[in-house]
Amino acid sequence: MKYVHLKSNLQKIHRLWQAFQAYSLIIVADALLRAGSSVHPYNLVSGNFIIKTYPRGFYSSGRYSFFEITWQNERYSLFSVLNIRQRFGYTFNLDIALVNDEPPARDPYDHTDVLFFGECKRGNGYSELLATYEGLFYFIFGRKSEYLRRRTGRNVYSTLILSGDSFNTLRDAHNYYTRHNLPLSIYDNIRPYTIETNRLMLNLAKEFKRIL
């Protein structure tokens, strides 16, 4: 009986995470619209937008939907849980990724195709999460996150999206990124109708105007 109760709670937690993943994807798509892009669903399945929420599987199989982005006659693709090939050949997943490639999908993509990625975490932030986020940026782009965008010569951006509070450590890190013009950011309390959610969309829209 206890096992059934535990399994039920785990299923609820997983559904909540999936909902936050989908919500974060829509926030990014909305920010692209605010930046002036055209955003269109691609590869609807029986008329439905099927969001990929598991690491397993490929978009190239035709089982999942994503967004086609058009900006000044250039076409890009926005995905949820995308397979990326790292610079040493390892394949891993990004929660949300905007890639410099038009549909149809051909994942896994190379890390050099990534223009933006977002990591979504349902819950509060903590110090180890900060280390993981910065490490992921280094893992993808091969540069320490202390390097400024103007030093890398790469137009890239990333954000850590939290549904809960970031607390002082992560908040201080975000302020540090902003002061030093780093391609990282942290936004907390991302829920419907919060000031923080609107701030995230506005700031992402500004960054998308720069990187596209």
ABEGO torsion letter per residue (X at the ends): XAAAAAAAAAAAAAAAAAAAAAAAAAAAAAAAAAAGBBBBBBGBBGGBBBBBABABEBAAAGABBBBBBBBGGBBBBBBBGBBBBBAAGBBBBBABBBBBBBOBBAOBBBAAABABBBBBBBEBBBAAAAAAAAAAAAAAAGBBAABBAAAAGBBBBBBBBBABBAEAAAAAAAAAAAAAGBABBBBBGBBBGBAAAAAAAAAAAAAAAAAX
